[in-house]
């Protein structure tokens, strides 16, 4: 069962104080040669129905390395602004703040606050996430390969709305919950990250597969799914649920089968979805069709060092405090090649007559026996 305390850091460690009052974290779960123990916050939201303004934020805590890193990023009108930061955290290891950015759990499973103060990126914001649905528990994803533990991650998703403001190059946009739909997740465990930074080879090689990470929010429900297939219809893993508002008193409904028919954009640099359908079958026998239409906005996750960016990888010790800023022109060919595929792509979803919004992360590796039209572009 997910509890409000799960929103706090410290899942993999025992915290105590020395005689001089200093807080110390003693890791309880050791890193392995294949994975490092990671606790992570992740947030995304988009202004709808236009879908051209999308933001993301995240924070990772690596107890064994005594390192914390994070990012805040906004994409609007074909430009993306990003602030990234890392700090050593032998002192105050469970304070989720790095330089100008701070994440505050104001009330577990109900309200979080993401703040970015003055910095060199041209981006600042103060946004509060207000939960709209009960958390959607992904459970525990444990991967053992060749007798070796490769990953062991627990995670849950929660849909909600954001209020507050975002400032880009001195121009402030007020954000109201009725127009800013999104989600967040919370995860902890042994995590392996793919390396996709061309400046720091070798790159991770992917065997034939497809993955889809979908967050689709509607007025009265939310659908989240994480699907990996080794071949069309050959499921490696699937975690999928439909969640409801807390006051509904209704447990999440498990989705046990997903069939996909995806239409792709003609993009010379990355795999981008244009639209399509997801056919869902529930454990109780219900079926529904989720229709998708891409909106203009997308936000590259290189902002958060996913896969690494210019030699900086998640969990790297960059010293007492290290920050970096980016302002990317998303139409520039050199930038696009560097940013690759992995992104939050804003999608309008239809569930019967209900219209909702959210984002998709997805990709197809070479050799997967469907969607050959995009496999010449990087999967992630």
Secondary structure as a PSIPRED ss2 file (coil, helix, strand):
# PSIPRED VFORMAT (PSIPRED V4.0)

   1 X C   1.000  0.000  0.000
   2 X C   1.000  0.000  0.000
   3 X C   1.000  0.000  0.000
   4 X H   0.000  1.000  0.000
   5 X H   0.000  1.000  0.000
   6 X H   0.000  1.000  0.000
   7 X H   0.000  1.000  0.000
   8 X C   1.000  0.000  0.000
   9 X C   1.000  0.000  0.000
  10 X C   1.000  0.000  0.000
  11 X C   1.000  0.000  0.000
  12 X C   1.000  0.000  0.000
  13 X E   0.000  0.000  1.000
  14 X E   0.000  0.000  1.000
  15 X E   0.000  0.000  1.000
  16 X E   0.000  0.000  1.000
  17 X E   0.000  0.000  1.000
  18 X C   1.000  0.000  0.000
  19 X C   1.000  0.000  0.000
  20 X C   1.000  0.000  0.000
  21 X C   1.000  0.000  0.000
  22 X C   1.000  0.000  0.000
  23 X E   0.000  0.000  1.000
  24 X E   0.000  0.000  1.000
  25 X E   0.000  0.000  1.000
  26 X E   0.000  0.000  1.000
  27 X E   0.000  0.000  1.000
  28 X C   1.000  0.000  0.000
  29 X C   1.000  0.000  0.000
  30 X C   1.000  0.000  0.000
  31 X C   1.000  0.000  0.000
  32 X C   1.000  0.000  0.000
  33 X C   1.000  0.000  0.000
  34 X C   1.000  0.000  0.000
  35 X C   1.000  0.000  0.000
  36 X E   0.000  0.000  1.000
  37 X E   0.000  0.000  1.000
  38 X E   0.000  0.000  1.000
  39 X E   0.000  0.000  1.000
  40 X E   0.000  0.000  1.000
  41 X E   0.000  0.000  1.000
  42 X E   0.000  0.000  1.000
  43 X E   0.000  0.000  1.000
  44 X E   0.000  0.000  1.000
  45 X E   0.000  0.000  1.000
  46 X E   0.000  0.000  1.000
  47 X E   0.000  0.000  1.000
  48 X C   1.000  0.000  0.000
  49 X C   1.000  0.000  0.000
  50 X C   1.000  0.000  0.000
  51 X C   1.000  0.000  0.000
  52 X C   1.000  0.000  0.000
  53 X E   0.000  0.000  1.000
  54 X E   0.000  0.000  1.000
  55 X E   0.000  0.000  1.000
  56 X E   0.000  0.000  1.000
  57 X E   0.000  0.000  1.000
  58 X E   0.000  0.000  1.000
  59 X E   0.000  0.000  1.000
  60 X E   0.000  0.000  1.000
  61 X E   0.000  0.000  1.000
  62 X E   0.000  0.000  1.000
  63 X C   1.000  0.000  0.000
  64 X C   1.000  0.000  0.000
  65 X C   1.000  0.000  0.000
  66 X C   1.000  0.000  0.000
  67 X E   0.000  0.000  1.000
  68 X E   0.000  0.000  1.000
  69 X E   0.000  0.000  1.000
  70 X E   0.000  0.000  1.000
  71 X E   0.000  0.000  1.000
  72 X E   0.000  0.000  1.000
  73 X E   0.000  0.000  1.000
  74 X E   0.000  0.000  1.000
  75 X E   0.000  0.000  1.000
  76 X E   0.000  0.000  1.000
  77 X C   1.000  0.000  0.000
  78 X C   1.000  0.000  0.000
  79 X E   0.000  0.000  1.000
  80 X E   0.000  0.000  1.000
  81 X E   0.000  0.000  1.000
  82 X E   0.000  0.000  1.000
  83 X E   0.000  0.000  1.000
  84 X E   0.000  0.000  1.000
  85 X E   0.000  0.000  1.000
  86 X E   0.000  0.000  1.000
  87 X E   0.000  0.000  1.000
  88 X E   0.000  0.000  1.000
  89 X C   1.000  0.000  0.000
  90 X C   1.000  0.000  0.000
  91 X C   1.000  0.000  0.000
  92 X C   1.000  0.000  0.000
  93 X C   1.000  0.000  0.000
  94 X C   1.000  0.000  0.000
  95 X C   1.000  0.000  0.000
  96 X C   1.000  0.000  0.000
  97 X E   0.000  0.000  1.000
  98 X E   0.000  0.000  1.000
  99 X C   1.000  0.000  0.000
 100 X C   1.000  0.000  0.000
 101 X E   0.000  0.000  1.000
 102 X E   0.000  0.000  1.000
 103 X E   0.000  0.000  1.000
 104 X E   0.000  0.000  1.000
 105 X E   0.000  0.000  1.000
 106 X E   0.000  0.000  1.000
 107 X E   0.000  0.000  1.000
 108 X C   1.000  0.000  0.000
 109 X C   1.000  0.000  0.000
 110 X C   1.000  0.000  0.000
 111 X E   0.000  0.000  1.000
 112 X E   0.000  0.000  1.000
 113 X E   0.000  0.000  1.000
 114 X E   0.000  0.000  1.000
 115 X E   0.000  0.000  1.000
 116 X E   0.000  0.000  1.000
 117 X C   1.000  0.000  0.000
 118 X C   1.000  0.000  0.000
 119 X C   1.000  0.000  0.000
 120 X C   1.000  0.000  0.000
 121 X C   1.000  0.000  0.000
 122 X C   1.000  0.000  0.000
 123 X E   0.000  0.000  1.000
 124 X E   0.000  0.000  1.000
 125 X E   0.000  0.000  1.000
 126 X E   0.000  0.000  1.000
 127 X E   0.000  0.000  1.000
 128 X E   0.000  0.000  1.000
 129 X E   0.000  0.000  1.000
 130 X E   0.000  0.000  1.000
 131 X E   0.000  0.000  1.000
 132 X C   1.000  0.000  0.000
 133 X C   1.000  0.000  0.000
 134 X C   1.000  0.000  0.000
 135 X C   1.000  0.000  0.000
 136 X E   0.000  0.000  1.000
 137 X E   0.000  0.000  1.000
 138 X E   0.000  0.000  1.000
 139 X E   0.000  0.000  1.000
 140 X E   0.000  0.000  1.000
 141 X E   0.000  0.000  1.000
 142 X E   0.000  0.000  1.000
 143 X E   0.000  0.000  1.000
 144 X E   0.000  0.000  1.000
 145 X E   0.000  0.000  1.000
 146 X C   1.000  0.000  0.000
 147 X C   1.000  0.000  0.000
 148 X E   0.000  0.000  1.000
 149 X E   0.000  0.000  1.000
 150 X E   0.000  0.000  1.000
 151 X E   0.000  0.000  1.000
 152 X E   0.000  0.000  1.000
 153 X E   0.000  0.000  1.000
 154 X E   0.000  0.000  1.000
 155 X E   0.000  0.000  1.000
 156 X E   0.000  0.000  1.000
 157 X E   0.000  0.000  1.000
 158 X E   0.000  0.000  1.000
 159 X E   0.000  0.000  1.000
 160 X E   0.000  0.000  1.000
 161 X E   0.000  0.000  1.000
 162 X E   0.000  0.000  1.000
 163 X E   0.000  0.000  1.000
 164 X E   0.000  0.000  1.000
 165 X E   0.000  0.000  1.000
 166 X E   0.000  0.000  1.000
 167 X E   0.000  0.000  1.000
 168 X E   0.000  0.000  1.000
 169 X C   1.000  0.000  0.000
 170 X C   1.000  0.000  0.000
 171 X E   0.000  0.000  1.000
 172 X E   0.000  0.000  1.000
 173 X E   0.000  0.000  1.000
 174 X E   0.000  0.000  1.000
 175 X E   0.000  0.000  1.000
 176 X C   1.000  0.000  0.000
 177 X C   1.000  0.000  0.000
 178 X C   1.000  0.000  0.000
 179 X C   1.000  0.000  0.000
 180 X E   0.000  0.000  1.000
 181 X E   0.000  0.000  1.000
 182 X E   0.000  0.000  1.000
 183 X E   0.000  0.000  1.000
 184 X E   0.000  0.000  1.000
 185 X E   0.000  0.000  1.000
 186 X E   0.000  0.000  1.000
 187 X E   0.000  0.000  1.000
 188 X E   0.000  0.000  1.000
 189 X E   0.000  0.000  1.000
 190 X E   0.000  0.000  1.000
 191 X E   0.000  0.000  1.000
 192 X C   1.000  0.000  0.000
 193 X C   1.000  0.000  0.000
 194 X C   1.000  0.000  0.000
 195 X C   1.000  0.000  0.000
 196 X C   1.000  0.000  0.000
 197 X C   1.000  0.000  0.000
 198 X C   1.000  0.000  0.000
 199 X C   1.000  0.000  0.000
 200 X C   1.000  0.000  0.000
 201 X C   1.000  0.000  0.000
 202 X C   1.000  0.000  0.000
 203 X C   1.000  0.000  0.000
 204 X C   1.000  0.000  0.000
 205 X C   1.000  0.000  0.000
 206 X C   1.000  0.000  0.000
 207 X C   1.000  0.000  0.000
 208 X C   1.000  0.000  0.000
 209 X C   1.000  0.000  0.000
 210 X E   0.000  0.000  1.000
 211 X E   0.000  0.000  1.000
 212 X E   0.000  0.000  1.000
 213 X E   0.000  0.000  1.000
 214 X E   0.000  0.000  1.000
 215 X E   0.000  0.000  1.000
 216 X E   0.000  0.000  1.000
 217 X E   0.000  0.000  1.000
 218 X C   1.000  0.000  0.000
 219 X C   1.000  0.000  0.000
 220 X C   1.000  0.000  0.000
 221 X E   0.000  0.000  1.000
 222 X E   0.000  0.000  1.000
 223 X E   0.000  0.000  1.000
 224 X E   0.000  0.000  1.000
 225 X E   0.000  0.000  1.000
 226 X E   0.000  0.000  1.000
 227 X E   0.000  0.000  1.000
 228 X E   0.000  0.000  1.000
 229 X E   0.000  0.000  1.000
 230 X E   0.000  0.000  1.000
 231 X E   0.000  0.000  1.000
 232 X C   1.000  0.000  0.000
 233 X C   1.000  0.000  0.000
 234 X E   0.000  0.000  1.000
 235 X E   0.000  0.000  1.000
 236 X E   0.000  0.000  1.000
 237 X E   0.000  0.000  1.000
 238 X E   0.000  0.000  1.000
 239 X E   0.000  0.000  1.000
 240 X E   0.000  0.000  1.000
 241 X E   0.000  0.000  1.000
 242 X E   0.000  0.000  1.000
 243 X E   0.000  0.000  1.000
 244 X E   0.000  0.000  1.000
 245 X C   1.000  0.000  0.000
 246 X H   0.000  1.000  0.000
 247 X H   0.000  1.000  0.000
 248 X H   0.000  1.000  0.000
 249 X C   1.000  0.000  0.000
 250 X C   1.000  0.000  0.000
 251 X C   1.000  0.000  0.000
 252 X C   1.000  0.000  0.000
 253 X E   0.000  0.000  1.000
 254 X E   0.000  0.000  1.000
 255 X E   0.000  0.000  1.000
 256 X E   0.000  0.000  1.000
 257 X E   0.000  0.000  1.000
 258 X E   0.000  0.000  1.000
 259 X E   0.000  0.000  1.000
 260 X E   0.000  0.000  1.000
 261 X E   0.000  0.000  1.000
 262 X E   0.000  0.000  1.000
 263 X E   0.000  0.000  1.000
 264 X E   0.000  0.000  1.000
 265 X C   1.000  0.000  0.000
 266 X C   1.000  0.000  0.000
 267 X C   1.000  0.000  0.000
 268 X C   1.000  0.000  0.000
 269 X C   1.000  0.000  0.000
 270 X C   1.000  0.000  0.000
 271 X C   1.000  0.000  0.000
 272 X C   1.000  0.000  0.000
 273 X E   0.000  0.000  1.000
 274 X E   0.000  0.000  1.000
 275 X E   0.000  0.000  1.000
 276 X E   0.000  0.000  1.000
 277 X E   0.000  0.000  1.000
 278 X E   0.000  0.000  1.000
 279 X E   0.000  0.000  1.000
 280 X E   0.000  0.000  1.000
 281 X E   0.000  0.000  1.000
 282 X E   0.000  0.000  1.000
 283 X C   1.000  0.000  0.000
 284 X C   1.000  0.000  0.000
 285 X C   1.000  0.000  0.000
 286 X C   1.000  0.000  0.000
 287 X E   0.000  0.000  1.000
 288 X E   0.000  0.000  1.000
 289 X E   0.000  0.000  1.000
 290 X E   0.000  0.000  1.000
 291 X E   0.000  0.000  1.000
 292 X E   0.000  0.000  1.000
 293 X E   0.000  0.000  1.000
 294 X E   0.000  0.000  1.000
 295 X E   0.000  0.000  1.000
 296 X E   0.000  0.000  1.000
 297 X E   0.000  0.000  1.000
 298 X E   0.000  0.000  1.000
 299 X E   0.000  0.000  1.000
 300 X E   0.000  0.000  1.000
 301 X H   0.000  1.000  0.000
 302 X H   0.000  1.000  0.000
 303 X H   0.000  1.000  0.000
 304 X H   0.000  1.000  0.000
 305 X C   1.000  0.000  0.000
 306 X C   1.000  0.000  0.000
 307 X C   1.000  0.000  0.000
 308 X C   1.000  0.000  0.000
 309 X E   0.000  0.000  1.000
 310 X C   1.000  0.000  0.000
 311 X C   1.000  0.000  0.000
 312 X E   0.000  0.000  1.000
 313 X C   1.000  0.000  0.000
 314 X C   1.000  0.000  0.000
 315 X C   1.000  0.000  0.000
 316 X C   1.000  0.000  0.000
 317 X C   1.000  0.000  0.000
 318 X C   1.000  0.000  0.000
 319 X C   1.000  0.000  0.000
 320 X C   1.000  0.000  0.000
 321 X E   0.000  0.000  1.000
 322 X E   0.000  0.000  1.000
 323 X E   0.000  0.000  1.000
 324 X E   0.000  0.000  1.000
 325 X E   0.000  0.000  1.000
 326 X E   0.000  0.000  1.000
 327 X E   0.000  0.000  1.000
 328 X E   0.000  0.000  1.000
 329 X E   0.000  0.000  1.000
 330 X C   1.000  0.000  0.000
 331 X C   1.000  0.000  0.000
 332 X C   1.000  0.000  0.000
 333 X H   0.000  1.000  0.000
 334 X H   0.000  1.000  0.000
 335 X H   0.000  1.000  0.000
 336 X H   0.000  1.000  0.000
 337 X H   0.000  1.000  0.000
 338 X H   0.000  1.000  0.000
 339 X H   0.000  1.000  0.000
 340 X C   1.000  0.000  0.000
 341 X C   1.000  0.000  0.000
 342 X C   1.000  0.000  0.000
 343 X E   0.000  0.000  1.000
 344 X E   0.000  0.000  1.000
 345 X E   0.000  0.000  1.000
 346 X E   0.000  0.000  1.000
 347 X E   0.000  0.000  1.000
 348 X E   0.000  0.000  1.000
 349 X E   0.000  0.000  1.000
 350 X E   0.000  0.000  1.000
 351 X E   0.000  0.000  1.000
 352 X C   1.000  0.000  0.000
 353 X C   1.000  0.000  0.000
 354 X E   0.000  0.000  1.000
 355 X E   0.000  0.000  1.000
 356 X E   0.000  0.000  1.000
 357 X E   0.000  0.000  1.000
 358 X E   0.000  0.000  1.000
 359 X E   0.000  0.000  1.000
 360 X E   0.000  0.000  1.000
 361 X E   0.000  0.000  1.000
 362 X E   0.000  0.000  1.000
 363 X E   0.000  0.000  1.000
 364 X E   0.000  0.000  1.000
 365 X C   1.000  0.000  0.000
 366 X C   1.000  0.000  0.000
 367 X C   1.000  0.000  0.000
 368 X C   1.000  0.000  0.000
 369 X C   1.000  0.000  0.000
 370 X C   1.000  0.000  0.000
 371 X C   1.000  0.000  0.000
 372 X H   0.000  1.000  0.000
 373 X H   0.000  1.000  0.000
 374 X H   0.000  1.000  0.000
 375 X C   1.000  0.000  0.000
 376 X C   1.000  0.000  0.000
 377 X C   1.000  0.000  0.000
 378 X C   1.000  0.000  0.000
 379 X C   1.000  0.000  0.000
 380 X C   1.000  0.000  0.000
